[in-house]
Amino acid sequence: MRVTVHLPGLLRADADGAAHVPVEVDDGTGLRDVLNALTARHPGLDRRIRDERGALRRYVNVFVNGDECRGIGGLDAPVPDGADVRLLPSVAGG
């Protein structure tokens, strides 16, 4: 199945400047598998979105078809064929 991962400007340099990355994964795949396929293709992204334990970094929000992944299973969230996965870093400041 094919999933499209949308990257914000801050992460595009680690994906050869791509704003959208199509990812091929097996049917019944979860978000973890999508991120594994993405980072296998663009290894520089892994350290930006996951920590040394493989968990999502606190400041990275991931949406699957508009639903924030932490509310639908985290890295085990189901990802249907044709899904849009969006990576969005949190913005903080003062």
PyMOL Python script that loads the backbone (N, CA, C, O; Angstrom):
from pymol import cmd

cmd.read_pdbstr("""\
ATOM      1  N   MET A   1       0.841  -1.166   0.000  1.00  0.00           N
ATOM      2  CA  MET A   1       0.000   0.000   0.000  1.00  0.00           C
ATOM      3  C   MET A   1       0.890   1.233   0.000  1.00  0.00           C
ATOM      4  O   MET A   1       2.064   1.169   0.365  1.00  0.00           O
ATOM      5  N   ARG A   2       0.327   2.331  -0.405  1.00  0.00           N
ATOM      6  CA  ARG A   2       1.079   3.574  -0.534  1.00  0.00           C
ATOM      7  C   ARG A   2       0.534   4.619   0.427  1.00  0.00           C
ATOM      8  O   ARG A   2      -0.677   4.808   0.542  1.00  0.00           O
ATOM      9  N   VAL A   3       1.447   5.293   1.115  1.00  0.00           N
ATOM     10  CA  VAL A   3       1.131   6.339   2.076  1.00  0.00           C
ATOM     11  C   VAL A   3       1.959   7.557   1.696  1.00  0.00           C
ATOM     12  O   VAL A   3       3.094   7.416   1.239  1.00  0.00           O
ATOM     13  N   THR A   4       1.408   8.741   1.878  1.00  0.00           N
ATOM     14  CA  THR A   4       2.171   9.961   1.619  1.00  0.00           C
ATOM     15  C   THR A   4       2.496  10.626   2.943  1.00  0.00           C
ATOM     16  O   THR A   4       1.607  10.921   3.742  1.00  0.00           O
ATOM     17  N   VAL A   5       3.794  10.859   3.166  1.00  0.00           N
ATOM     18  CA  VAL A   5       4.252  11.546   4.367  1.00  0.00           C
ATOM     19  C   VAL A   5       4.552  12.992   3.984  1.00  0.00           C
ATOM     20  O   VAL A   5       5.346  13.254   3.081  1.00  0.00           O
ATOM     21  N   HIS A   6       3.913  13.919   4.678  1.00  0.00           N
ATOM     22  CA  HIS A   6       4.090  15.355   4.433  1.00  0.00           C
ATOM     23  C   HIS A   6       5.062  15.899   5.473  1.00  0.00           C
ATOM     24  O   HIS A   6       4.898  15.673   6.672  1.00  0.00           O
ATOM     25  N   LEU A   7       6.072  16.615   5.000  1.00  0.00           N
ATOM     26  CA  LEU A   7       7.109  17.137   5.877  1.00  0.00           C
ATOM     27  C   LEU A   7       7.068  18.658   5.941  1.00  0.00           C
ATOM     28  O   LEU A   7       6.879  19.320   4.921  1.00  0.00           O
ATOM     29  N   PRO A   8       7.245  19.214   7.143  1.00  0.00           N
ATOM     30  CA  PRO A   8       7.325  20.672   7.271  1.00  0.00           C
ATOM     31  C   PRO A   8       8.689  21.145   6.777  1.00  0.00           C
ATOM     32  O   PRO A   8       9.612  20.346   6.619  1.00  0.00           O
ATOM     33  N   GLY A   9       8.806  22.425   6.540  1.00  0.00           N
ATOM     34  CA  GLY A   9      10.053  23.003   6.055  1.00  0.00           C
ATOM     35  C   GLY A   9      11.265  22.640   6.900  1.00  0.00           C
ATOM     36  O   GLY A   9      12.356  22.439   6.366  1.00  0.00           O
ATOM     37  N   LEU A  10      11.082  22.553   8.217  1.00  0.00           N
ATOM     38  CA  LEU A  10      12.197  22.244   9.111  1.00  0.00           C
ATOM     39  C   LEU A  10      12.803  20.861   8.887  1.00  0.00           C
ATOM     40  O   LEU A  10      13.968  20.642   9.220  1.00  0.00           O
ATOM     41  N   LEU A  11      12.044  19.935   8.336  1.00  0.00           N
ATOM     42  CA  LEU A  11      12.535  18.569   8.144  1.00  0.00           C
ATOM     43  C   LEU A  11      12.920  18.257   6.700  1.00  0.00           C
ATOM     44  O   LEU A  11      13.507  17.208   6.433  1.00  0.00           O
ATOM     45  N   ARG A  12      12.608  19.124   5.795  1.00  0.00           N
ATOM     46  CA  ARG A  12      12.828  18.833   4.376  1.00  0.00           C
ATOM     47  C   ARG A  12      14.291  18.678   3.996  1.00  0.00           C
ATOM     48  O   ARG A  12      14.610  17.909   3.089  1.00  0.00           O
ATOM     49  N   ALA A  13      15.174  19.383   4.661  1.00  0.00           N
ATOM     50  CA  ALA A  13      16.599  19.261   4.338  1.00  0.00           C
ATOM     51  C   ALA A  13      17.086  17.826   4.551  1.00  0.00           C
ATOM     52  O   ALA A  13      17.992  17.369   3.855  1.00  0.00           O
ATOM     53  N   ASP A  14      16.493  17.123   5.501  1.00  0.00           N
ATOM     54  CA  ASP A  14      16.873  15.734   5.764  1.00  0.00           C
ATOM     55  C   ASP A  14      16.184  14.745   4.826  1.00  0.00           C
ATOM     56  O   ASP A  14      16.393  13.536   4.927  1.00  0.00           O
ATOM     57  N   ALA A  15      15.364  15.263   3.916  1.00  0.00           N
ATOM     58  CA  ALA A  15      14.666  14.418   2.943  1.00  0.00           C
ATOM     59  C   ALA A  15      14.909  14.943   1.525  1.00  0.00           C
ATOM     60  O   ALA A  15      14.024  14.911   0.670  1.00  0.00           O
ATOM     61  N   ASP A  16      16.131  15.427   1.303  1.00  0.00           N
ATOM     62  CA  ASP A  16      16.516  15.941  -0.017  1.00  0.00           C
ATOM     63  C   ASP A  16      15.598  17.055  -0.495  1.00  0.00           C
ATOM     64  O   ASP A  16      15.393  17.213  -1.699  1.00  0.00           O
ATOM     65  N   GLY A  17      15.042  17.828   0.433  1.00  0.00           N
ATOM     66  CA  GLY A  17      14.201  18.964   0.089  1.00  0.00           C
ATOM     67  C   GLY A  17      12.753  18.628  -0.218  1.00  0.00           C
ATOM     68  O   GLY A  17      11.976  19.517  -0.568  1.00  0.00           O
ATOM     69  N   ALA A  18      12.377  17.365  -0.095  1.00  0.00           N
ATOM     70  CA  ALA A  18      11.013  16.940  -0.441  1.00  0.00           C
ATOM     71  C   ALA A  18       9.992  17.413   0.582  1.00  0.00           C
ATOM     72  O   ALA A  18      10.219  17.324   1.788  1.00  0.00           O
ATOM     73  N   ALA A  19       8.874  17.913   0.092  1.00  0.00           N
ATOM     74  CA  ALA A  19       7.764  18.301   0.956  1.00  0.00           C
ATOM     75  C   ALA A  19       6.828  17.113   1.197  1.00  0.00           C
ATOM     76  O   ALA A  19       6.161  17.036   2.230  1.00  0.00           O
ATOM     77  N   HIS A  20       6.787  16.203   0.245  1.00  0.00           N
ATOM     78  CA  HIS A  20       5.916  15.022   0.318  1.00  0.00           C
ATOM     79  C   HIS A  20       6.754  13.810  -0.086  1.00  0.00           C
ATOM     80  O   HIS A  20       7.441  13.835  -1.107  1.00  0.00           O
ATOM     81  N   VAL A  21       6.693  12.762   0.714  1.00  0.00           N
ATOM     82  CA  VAL A  21       7.453  11.552   0.431  1.00  0.00           C
ATOM     83  C   VAL A  21       6.487  10.374   0.348  1.00  0.00           C
ATOM     84  O   VAL A  21       5.873  10.008   1.350  1.00  0.00           O
ATOM     85  N   PRO A  22       6.345   9.777  -0.836  1.00  0.00           N
ATOM     86  CA  PRO A  22       5.518   8.572  -0.925  1.00  0.00           C
ATOM     87  C   PRO A  22       6.273   7.393  -0.315  1.00  0.00           C
ATOM     88  O   PRO A  22       7.468   7.214  -0.549  1.00  0.00           O
ATOM     89  N   VAL A  23       5.557   6.598   0.469  1.00  0.00           N
ATOM     90  CA  VAL A  23       6.162   5.459   1.152  1.00  0.00           C
ATOM     91  C   VAL A  23       5.340   4.223   0.832  1.00  0.00           C
ATOM     92  O   VAL A  23       4.115   4.239   0.948  1.00  0.00           O
ATOM     93  N   GLU A  24       6.004   3.162   0.435  1.00  0.00           N
ATOM     94  CA  GLU A  24       5.351   1.879   0.176  1.00  0.00           C
ATOM     95  C   GLU A  24       5.533   0.978   1.390  1.00  0.00           C
ATOM     96  O   GLU A  24       6.656   0.757   1.844  1.00  0.00           O
ATOM     97  N   VAL A  25       4.424   0.457   1.914  1.00  0.00           N
ATOM     98  CA  VAL A  25       4.455  -0.439   3.073  1.00  0.00           C
ATOM     99  C   VAL A  25       3.445  -1.564   2.862  1.00  0.00           C
ATOM    100  O   VAL A  25       2.596  -1.492   1.973  1.00  0.00           O
ATOM    101  N   ASP A  26       3.546  -2.589   3.680  1.00  0.00           N
ATOM    102  CA  ASP A  26       2.622  -3.717   3.592  1.00  0.00           C
ATOM    103  C   ASP A  26       1.234  -3.331   4.084  1.00  0.00           C
ATOM    104  O   ASP A  26       1.090  -2.421   4.900  1.00  0.00           O
ATOM    105  N   ASP A  27       0.217  -4.022   3.586  1.00  0.00           N
ATOM    106  CA  ASP A  27      -1.144  -3.824   4.078  1.00  0.00           C
ATOM    107  C   ASP A  27      -1.196  -4.106   5.574  1.00  0.00           C
ATOM    108  O   ASP A  27      -0.459  -4.954   6.078  1.00  0.00           O
ATOM    109  N   GLY A  28      -2.064  -3.396   6.278  1.00  0.00           N
ATOM    110  CA  GLY A  28      -2.218  -3.592   7.720  1.00  0.00           C
ATOM    111  C   GLY A  28      -1.094  -2.972   8.532  1.00  0.00           C
ATOM    112  O   GLY A  28      -0.888  -3.315   9.696  1.00  0.00           O
ATOM    113  N   THR A  29      -0.384  -2.074   7.916  1.00  0.00           N
ATOM    114  CA  THR A  29       0.768  -1.446   8.547  1.00  0.00           C
ATOM    115  C   THR A  29       0.359  -0.413   9.587  1.00  0.00           C
ATOM    116  O   THR A  29      -0.677   0.240   9.467  1.00  0.00           O
ATOM    117  N   GLY A  30       1.198  -0.282  10.611  1.00  0.00           N
ATOM    118  CA  GLY A  30       1.004   0.761  11.607  1.00  0.00           C
ATOM    119  C   GLY A  30       1.963   1.915  11.356  1.00  0.00           C
ATOM    120  O   GLY A  30       2.826   1.849  10.481  1.00  0.00           O
ATOM    121  N   LEU A  31       1.795   2.962  12.132  1.00  0.00           N
ATOM    122  CA  LEU A  31       2.611   4.161  11.969  1.00  0.00           C
ATOM    123  C   LEU A  31       4.101   3.866  12.133  1.00  0.00           C
ATOM    124  O   LEU A  31       4.921   4.433  11.412  1.00  0.00           O
ATOM    125  N   ARG A  32       4.458   3.002  13.054  1.00  0.00           N
ATOM    126  CA  ARG A  32       5.863   2.648  13.268  1.00  0.00           C
ATOM    127  C   ARG A  32       6.488   2.148  11.959  1.00  0.00           C
ATOM    128  O   ARG A  32       7.608   2.530  11.619  1.00  0.00           O
ATOM    129  N   ASP A  33       5.762   1.294  11.227  1.00  0.00           N
ATOM    130  CA  ASP A  33       6.275   0.751   9.969  1.00  0.00           C
ATOM    131  C   ASP A  33       6.426   1.838   8.909  1.00  0.00           C
ATOM    132  O   ASP A  33       7.375   1.818   8.125  1.00  0.00           O
ATOM    133  N   VAL A  34       5.493   2.782   8.887  1.00  0.00           N
ATOM    134  CA  VAL A  34       5.580   3.895   7.933  1.00  0.00           C
ATOM    135  C   VAL A  34       6.825   4.727   8.236  1.00  0.00           C
ATOM    136  O   VAL A  34       7.578   5.078   7.327  1.00  0.00           O
ATOM    137  N   LEU A  35       7.041   5.041   9.518  1.00  0.00           N
ATOM    138  CA  LEU A  35       8.221   5.822   9.887  1.00  0.00           C
ATOM    139  C   LEU A  35       9.510   5.044   9.630  1.00  0.00           C
ATOM    140  O   LEU A  35      10.519   5.635   9.245  1.00  0.00           O
ATOM    141  N   ASN A  36       9.489   3.729   9.839  1.00  0.00           N
ATOM    142  CA  ASN A  36      10.673   2.907   9.540  1.00  0.00           C
ATOM    143  C   ASN A  36      11.002   2.966   8.051  1.00  0.00           C
ATOM    144  O   ASN A  36      12.169   3.088   7.678  1.00  0.00           O
ATOM    145  N   ALA A  37       9.983   2.878   7.199  1.00  0.00           N
ATOM    146  CA  ALA A  37      10.207   2.943   5.755  1.00  0.00           C
ATOM    147  C   ALA A  37      10.703   4.330   5.348  1.00  0.00           C
ATOM    148  O   ALA A  37      11.591   4.457   4.505  1.00  0.00           O
ATOM    149  N   LEU A  38      10.122   5.365   5.951  1.00  0.00           N
ATOM    150  CA  LEU A  38      10.540   6.733   5.656  1.00  0.00           C
ATOM    151  C   LEU A  38      11.996   6.949   6.048  1.00  0.00           C
ATOM    152  O   LEU A  38      12.775   7.492   5.264  1.00  0.00           O
ATOM    153  N   THR A  39      12.368   6.531   7.248  1.00  0.00           N
ATOM    154  CA  THR A  39      13.727   6.792   7.723  1.00  0.00           C
ATOM    155  C   THR A  39      14.754   5.852   7.105  1.00  0.00           C
ATOM    156  O   THR A  39      15.946   6.160   7.119  1.00  0.00           O
ATOM    157  N   ALA A  40      14.331   4.730   6.572  1.00  0.00           N
ATOM    158  CA  ALA A  40      15.259   3.881   5.816  1.00  0.00           C
ATOM    159  C   ALA A  40      15.681   4.609   4.537  1.00  0.00           C
ATOM    160  O   ALA A  40      16.821   4.494   4.086  1.00  0.00           O
ATOM    161  N   ARG A  41      14.752   5.346   3.976  1.00  0.00           N
ATOM    162  CA  ARG A  41      15.002   6.119   2.749  1.00  0.00           C
ATOM    163  C   ARG A  41      15.738   7.418   3.044  1.00  0.00           C
ATOM    164  O   ARG A  41      16.575   7.857   2.256  1.00  0.00           O
ATOM    165  N   HIS A  42      15.422   8.032   4.185  1.00  0.00           N
ATOM    166  CA  HIS A  42      16.010   9.314   4.595  1.00  0.00           C
ATOM    167  C   HIS A  42      16.472   9.197   6.052  1.00  0.00           C
ATOM    168  O   HIS A  42      15.786   9.672   6.958  1.00  0.00           O
ATOM    169  N   PRO A  43      17.630   8.568   6.282  1.00  0.00           N
ATOM    170  CA  PRO A  43      18.084   8.293   7.653  1.00  0.00           C
ATOM    171  C   PRO A  43      18.212   9.521   8.551  1.00  0.00           C
ATOM    172  O   PRO A  43      18.050   9.402   9.765  1.00  0.00           O
ATOM    173  N   GLY A  44      18.493  10.678   7.998  1.00  0.00           N
ATOM    174  CA  GLY A  44      18.636  11.884   8.807  1.00  0.00           C
ATOM    175  C   GLY A  44      17.361  12.278   9.524  1.00  0.00           C
ATOM    176  O   GLY A  44      17.409  12.995  10.523  1.00  0.00           O
ATOM    177  N   LEU A  45      16.228  11.823   9.033  1.00  0.00           N
ATOM    178  CA  LEU A  45      14.949  12.158   9.675  1.00  0.00           C
ATOM    179  C   LEU A  45      14.752  11.428  11.000  1.00  0.00           C
ATOM    180  O   LEU A  45      14.081  11.935  11.899  1.00  0.00           O
ATOM    181  N   ASP A  46      15.332  10.249  11.118  1.00  0.00           N
ATOM    182  CA  ASP A  46      15.059   9.430  12.299  1.00  0.00           C
ATOM    183  C   ASP A  46      15.418  10.156  13.588  1.00  0.00           C
ATOM    184  O   ASP A  46      14.602  10.201  14.508  1.00  0.00           O
ATOM    185  N   ARG A  47      16.597  10.716  13.679  1.00  0.00           N
ATOM    186  CA  ARG A  47      17.020  11.407  14.905  1.00  0.00           C
ATOM    187  C   ARG A  47      16.196  12.652  15.174  1.00  0.00           C
ATOM    188  O   ARG A  47      16.143  13.132  16.306  1.00  0.00           O
ATOM    189  N   ARG A  48      15.554  13.176  14.139  1.00  0.00           N
ATOM    190  CA  ARG A  48      14.744  14.377  14.307  1.00  0.00           C
ATOM    191  C   ARG A  48      13.343  14.073  14.835  1.00  0.00           C
ATOM    192  O   ARG A  48      12.726  14.919  15.482  1.00  0.00           O
ATOM    193  N   ILE A  49      12.830  12.842  14.553  1.00  0.00           N
ATOM    194  CA  ILE A  49      11.455  12.534  14.941  1.00  0.00           C
ATOM    195  C   ILE A  49      11.336  11.502  16.062  1.00  0.00           C
ATOM    196  O   ILE A  49      10.304  11.427  16.730  1.00  0.00           O
ATOM    197  N   ARG A  50      12.399  10.699  16.272  1.00  0.00           N
ATOM    198  CA  ARG A  50      12.352   9.687  17.339  1.00  0.00           C
ATOM    199  C   ARG A  50      13.581   9.802  18.225  1.00  0.00           C
ATOM    200  O   ARG A  50      14.654  10.209  17.780  1.00  0.00           O
ATOM    201  N   ASP A  51      13.399   9.435  19.487  1.00  0.00           N
ATOM    202  CA  ASP A  51      14.525   9.474  20.411  1.00  0.00           C
ATOM    203  C   ASP A  51      15.325   8.177  20.328  1.00  0.00           C
ATOM    204  O   ASP A  51      15.037   7.317  19.496  1.00  0.00           O
ATOM    205  N   GLU A  52      16.336   8.040  21.197  1.00  0.00           N
ATOM    206  CA  GLU A  52      17.224   6.877  21.168  1.00  0.00           C
ATOM    207  C   GLU A  52      16.505   5.571  21.498  1.00  0.00           C
ATOM    208  O   GLU A  52      17.025   4.496  21.200  1.00  0.00           O
ATOM    209  N   ARG A  53      15.334   5.640  22.100  1.00  0.00           N
ATOM    210  CA  ARG A  53      14.535   4.436  22.405  1.00  0.00           C
ATOM    211  C   ARG A  53      13.549   4.103  21.294  1.00  0.00           C
ATOM    212  O   ARG A  53      12.873   3.075  21.342  1.00  0.00           O
ATOM    213  N   GLY A  54      13.469   4.982  20.285  1.00  0.00           N
ATOM    214  CA  GLY A  54      12.541   4.759  19.186  1.00  0.00           C
ATOM    215  C   GLY A  54      11.180   5.396  19.387  1.00  0.00           C
ATOM    216  O   GLY A  54      10.303   5.270  18.532  1.00  0.00           O
ATOM    217  N   ALA A  55      10.991   6.086  20.516  1.00  0.00           N
ATOM    218  CA  ALA A  55       9.718   6.762  20.799  1.00  0.00           C
ATOM    219  C   ALA A  55       9.685   8.105  20.064  1.00  0.00           C
ATOM    220  O   ALA A  55      10.726   8.702  19.789  1.00  0.00           O
ATOM    221  N   LEU A  56       8.484   8.562  19.756  1.00  0.00           N
ATOM    222  CA  LEU A  56       8.356   9.891  19.156  1.00  0.00           C
ATOM    223  C   LEU A  56       8.889  10.938  20.113  1.00  0.00           C
ATOM    224  O   LEU A  56       8.652  10.865  21.319  1.00  0.00           O
ATOM    225  N   ARG A  57       9.593  11.890  19.591  1.00  0.00           N
ATOM    226  CA  ARG A  57      10.066  12.995  20.428  1.00  0.00           C
ATOM    227  C   ARG A  57       8.852  13.795  20.894  1.00  0.00           C
ATOM    228  O   ARG A  57       7.854  13.894  20.181  1.00  0.00           O
ATOM    229  N   ARG A  58       8.945  14.356  22.080  1.00  0.00           N
ATOM    230  CA  ARG A  58       7.819  15.097  22.668  1.00  0.00           C
ATOM    231  C   ARG A  58       7.352  16.233  21.790  1.00  0.00           C
ATOM    232  O   ARG A  58       6.154  16.514  21.732  1.00  0.00           O
ATOM    233  N   TYR A  59       8.258  16.885  21.113  1.00  0.00           N
ATOM    234  CA  TYR A  59       7.914  18.066  20.334  1.00  0.00           C
ATOM    235  C   TYR A  59       7.495  17.753  18.898  1.00  0.00           C
ATOM    236  O   TYR A  59       7.265  18.672  18.112  1.00  0.00           O
ATOM    237  N   VAL A  60       7.393  16.489  18.549  1.00  0.00           N
ATOM    238  CA  VAL A  60       6.956  16.108  17.206  1.00  0.00           C
ATOM    239  C   VAL A  60       5.528  15.574  17.291  1.00  0.00           C
ATOM    240  O   VAL A  60       5.242  14.646  18.047  1.00  0.00           O
ATOM    241  N   ASN A  61       4.646  16.169  16.511  1.00  0.00           N
ATOM    242  CA  ASN A  61       3.265  15.705  16.418  1.00  0.00           C
ATOM    243  C   ASN A  61       3.088  15.024  15.075  1.00  0.00           C
ATOM    244  O   ASN A  61       3.526  15.533  14.043  1.00  0.00           O
ATOM    245  N   VAL A  62       2.441  13.866  15.098  1.00  0.00           N
ATOM    246  CA  VAL A  62       2.221  13.113  13.869  1.00  0.00           C
ATOM    247  C   VAL A  62       0.721  12.897  13.719  1.00  0.00           C
ATOM    248  O   VAL A  62       0.048  12.438  14.642  1.00  0.00           O
ATOM    249  N   PHE A  63       0.215  13.235  12.547  1.00  0.00           N
ATOM    250  CA  PHE A  63      -1.208  13.106  12.256  1.00  0.00           C
ATOM    251  C   PHE A  63      -1.402  12.080  11.143  1.00  0.00           C
ATOM    252  O   PHE A  63      -0.696  12.098  10.135  1.00  0.00           O
ATOM    253  N   VAL A  64      -2.364  11.192  11.340  1.00  0.00           N
ATOM    254  CA  VAL A  64      -2.740  10.205  10.326  1.00  0.00           C
ATOM    255  C   VAL A  64      -4.142  10.566   9.868  1.00  0.00           C
ATOM    256  O   VAL A  64      -5.104  10.434  10.625  1.00  0.00           O
ATOM    257  N   ASN A  65      -4.254  11.018   8.638  1.00  0.00           N
ATOM    258  CA  ASN A  65      -5.541  11.470   8.087  1.00  0.00           C
ATOM    259  C   ASN A  65      -6.234  12.464   9.024  1.00  0.00           C
ATOM    260  O   ASN A  65      -7.447  12.398   9.227  1.00  0.00           O
ATOM    261  N   GLY A  66      -5.454  13.379   9.588  1.00  0.00           N
ATOM    262  CA  GLY A  66      -6.008  14.440  10.429  1.00  0.00           C
ATOM    263  C   GLY A  66      -6.135  14.118  11.901  1.00  0.00           C
ATOM    264  O   GLY A  66      -6.452  15.006  12.692  1.00  0.00           O
ATOM    265  N   ASP A  67      -5.896  12.861  12.302  1.00  0.00           N
ATOM    266  CA  ASP A  67      -5.989  12.473  13.714  1.00  0.00           C
ATOM    267  C   ASP A  67      -4.592  12.403  14.324  1.00  0.00           C
ATOM    268  O   ASP A  67      -3.704  11.739  13.789  1.00  0.00           O
ATOM    269  N   GLU A  68      -4.406  13.093  15.450  1.00  0.00           N
ATOM    270  CA  GLU A  68      -3.104  13.064  16.125  1.00  0.00           C
ATOM    271  C   GLU A  68      -2.841  11.640  16.600  1.00  0.00           C
ATOM    272  O   GLU A  68      -3.691  11.034  17.253  1.00  0.00           O
ATOM    273  N   CYS A  69      -1.673  11.108  16.274  1.00  0.00           N
ATOM    274  CA  CYS A  69      -1.400   9.692  16.498  1.00  0.00           C
ATOM    275  C   CYS A  69      -1.454   9.280  17.958  1.00  0.00           C
ATOM    276  O   CYS A  69      -1.816   8.142  18.256  1.00  0.00           O
ATOM    277  N   ARG A  70      -1.107  10.161  18.868  1.00  0.00           N
ATOM    278  CA  ARG A  70      -1.097   9.775  20.283  1.00  0.00           C
ATOM    279  C   ARG A  70      -2.494   9.430  20.788  1.00  0.00           C
ATOM    280  O   ARG A  70      -2.637   8.707  21.774  1.00  0.00           O
ATOM    281  N   GLY A  71      -3.508   9.935  20.126  1.00  0.00           N
ATOM    282  CA  GLY A  71      -4.885   9.642  20.504  1.00  0.00           C
ATOM    283  C   GLY A  71      -5.464   8.413  19.828  1.00  0.00           C
ATOM    284  O   GLY A  71      -6.565   7.977  20.165  1.00  0.00           O
ATOM    285  N   ILE A  72      -4.723   7.844  18.865  1.00  0.00           N
ATOM    286  CA  ILE A  72      -5.252   6.679  18.138  1.00  0.00           C
ATOM    287  C   ILE A  72      -4.292   5.493  18.151  1.00  0.00           C
ATOM    288  O   ILE A  72      -4.350   4.628  17.277  1.00  0.00           O
ATOM    289  N   GLY A  73      -3.405   5.459  19.153  1.00  0.00           N
ATOM    290  CA  GLY A  73      -2.521   4.303  19.279  1.00  0.00           C
ATOM    291  C   GLY A  73      -1.039   4.600  19.203  1.00  0.00           C
ATOM    292  O   GLY A  73      -0.226   3.677  19.255  1.00  0.00           O
ATOM    293  N   GLY A  74      -0.667   5.862  19.081  1.00  0.00           N
ATOM    294  CA  GLY A  74       0.755   6.206  19.028  1.00  0.00           C
ATOM    295  C   GLY A  74       1.439   5.577  17.834  1.00  0.00           C
ATOM    296  O   GLY A  74       0.910   5.612  16.723  1.00  0.00           O
ATOM    297  N   LEU A  75       2.600   5.009  18.049  1.00  0.00           N
ATOM    298  CA  LEU A  75       3.332   4.375  16.954  1.00  0.00           C
ATOM    299  C   LEU A  75       2.632   3.127  16.428  1.00  0.00           C
ATOM    300  O   LEU A  75       2.950   2.652  15.338  1.00  0.00           O
ATOM    301  N   ASP A  76       1.694   2.597  17.185  1.00  0.00           N
ATOM    302  CA  ASP A  76       0.927   1.435  16.737  1.00  0.00           C
ATOM    303  C   ASP A  76      -0.375   1.833  16.039  1.00  0.00           C
ATOM    304  O   ASP A  76      -1.180   0.968  15.695  1.00  0.00           O
ATOM    305  N   ALA A  77      -0.585   3.124  15.829  1.00  0.00           N
ATOM    306  CA  ALA A  77      -1.803   3.601  15.160  1.00  0.00           C
ATOM    307  C   ALA A  77      -1.908   2.976  13.774  1.00  0.00           C
ATOM    308  O   ALA A  77      -0.920   2.914  13.043  1.00  0.00           O
ATOM    309  N   PRO A  78      -3.090   2.517  13.414  1.00  0.00           N
ATOM    310  CA  PRO A  78      -3.269   1.943  12.080  1.00  0.00           C
ATOM    311  C   PRO A  78      -3.160   3.027  11.010  1.00  0.00           C
ATOM    312  O   PRO A  78      -3.580   4.167  11.210  1.00  0.00           O
ATOM    313  N   VAL A  79      -2.592   2.649   9.881  1.00  0.00           N
ATOM    314  CA  VAL A  79      -2.445   3.571   8.763  1.00  0.00           C
ATOM    315  C   VAL A  79      -3.062   2.905   7.538  1.00  0.00           C
ATOM    316  O   VAL A  79      -2.514   1.928   7.028  1.00  0.00           O
ATOM    317  N   PRO A  80      -4.198   3.421   7.056  1.00  0.00           N
ATOM    318  CA  PRO A  80      -4.849   2.801   5.907  1.00  0.00           C
ATOM    319  C   PRO A  80      -4.158   3.146   4.589  1.00  0.00           C
ATOM    320  O   PRO A  80      -3.401   4.112   4.503  1.00  0.00           O
ATOM    321  N   ASP A  81      -4.428   2.355   3.588  1.00  0.00           N
ATOM    322  CA  ASP A  81      -3.901   2.607   2.248  1.00  0.00           C
ATOM    323  C   ASP A  81      -4.319   3.998   1.792  1.00  0.00           C
ATOM    324  O   ASP A  81      -5.470   4.396   1.965  1.00  0.00           O
ATOM    325  N   GLY A  82      -3.380   4.731   1.211  1.00  0.00           N
ATOM    326  CA  GLY A  82      -3.661   6.065   0.705  1.00  0.00           C
ATOM    327  C   GLY A  82      -3.658   7.152   1.755  1.00  0.00           C
ATOM    328  O   GLY A  82      -3.997   8.297   1.458  1.00  0.00           O
ATOM    329  N   ALA A  83      -3.282   6.819   2.980  1.00  0.00           N
ATOM    330  CA  ALA A  83      -3.313   7.785   4.081  1.00  0.00           C
ATOM    331  C   ALA A  83      -2.329   8.928   3.869  1.00  0.00           C
ATOM    332  O   ALA A  83      -1.307   8.790   3.198  1.00  0.00           O
ATOM    333  N   ASP A  84      -2.678  10.058   4.467  1.00  0.00           N
ATOM    334  CA  ASP A  84      -1.777  11.201   4.570  1.00  0.00           C
ATOM    335  C   ASP A  84      -1.241  11.220   5.990  1.00  0.00           C
ATOM    336  O   ASP A  84      -2.006  11.290   6.952  1.00  0.00           O
ATOM    337  N   VAL A  85       0.073  11.157   6.114  1.00  0.00           N
ATOM    338  CA  VAL A  85       0.735  11.238   7.413  1.00  0.00           C
ATOM    339  C   VAL A  85       1.486  12.563   7.433  1.00  0.00           C
ATOM    340  O   VAL A  85       2.308  12.833   6.557  1.00  0.00           O
ATOM    341  N   ARG A  86       1.202  13.381   8.434  1.00  0.00           N
ATOM    342  CA  ARG A  86       1.837  14.699   8.529  1.00  0.00           C
ATOM    343  C   ARG A  86       2.684  14.772   9.789  1.00  0.00           C
ATOM    344  O   ARG A  86       2.223  14.469  10.889  1.00  0.00           O
ATOM    345  N   LEU A  87       3.931  15.180   9.605  1.00  0.00           N
ATOM    346  CA  LEU A  87       4.842  15.394  10.718  1.00  0.00           C
ATOM    347  C   LEU A  87       4.906  16.883  10.977  1.00  0.00           C
ATOM    348  O   LEU A  87       5.228  17.665  10.083  1.00  0.00           O
ATOM    349  N   LEU A  88       4.599  17.274  12.207  1.00  0.00           N
ATOM    350  CA  LEU A  88       4.588  18.695  12.566  1.00  0.00           C
ATOM    351  C   LEU A  88       5.313  18.905  13.881  1.00  0.00           C
ATOM    352  O   LEU A  88       4.891  18.377  14.910  1.00  0.00           O
ATOM    353  N   PRO A  89       6.404  19.673  13.865  1.00  0.00           N
ATOM    354  CA  PRO A  89       7.051  19.974  15.129  1.00  0.00           C
ATOM    355  C   PRO A  89       6.247  20.976  15.917  1.00  0.00           C
ATOM    356  O   PRO A  89       5.627  21.873  15.346  1.00  0.00           O
ATOM    357  N   SER A  90       6.255  20.829  17.223  1.00  0.00           N
ATOM    358  CA  SER A  90       5.589  21.807  18.085  1.00  0.00           C
ATOM    359  C   SER A  90       6.367  23.113  18.026  1.00  0.00           C
ATOM    360  O   SER A  90       7.583  23.114  17.833  1.00  0.00           O
ATOM    361  N   VAL A  91       5.667  24.209  18.191  1.00  0.00           N
ATOM    362  CA  VAL A  91       6.314  25.505  18.194  1.00  0.00           C
ATOM    363  C   VAL A  91       6.174  26.086  19.586  1.00  0.00           C
ATOM    364  O   VAL A  91       5.077  26.146  20.141  1.00  0.00           O
ATOM    365  N   ALA A  92       7.290  26.512  20.138  1.00  0.00           N
ATOM    366  CA  ALA A  92       7.272  27.103  21.483  1.00  0.00           C
ATOM    367  C   ALA A  92       8.134  28.356  21.458  1.00  0.00           C
ATOM    368  O   ALA A  92       8.964  28.548  20.569  1.00  0.00           O
ATOM    369  N   GLY A  93       7.931  29.141  22.386  1.00  0.00           N
ATOM    370  CA  GLY A  93       8.746  30.348  22.469  1.00  0.00           C
ATOM    371  C   GLY A  93       8.076  31.365  23.359  1.00  0.00           C
ATOM    372  O   GLY A  93       7.030  31.114  23.959  1.00  0.00           O
ATOM    373  N   GLY A  94       8.691  32.489  23.426  1.00  0.00           N
ATOM    374  CA  GLY A  94       8.095  33.486  24.283  1.00  0.00           C
ATOM    375  C   GLY A  94       8.593  34.859  23.952  1.00  0.00           C
ATOM    376  O   GLY A  94       8.188  35.832  24.587  1.00  0.00           O
TER     377      GLY A  94
END
""", "prot")
cmd.dss("prot")
cmd.show_as("cartoon", "prot")
cmd.util.cbc("prot")
cmd.orient("prot")
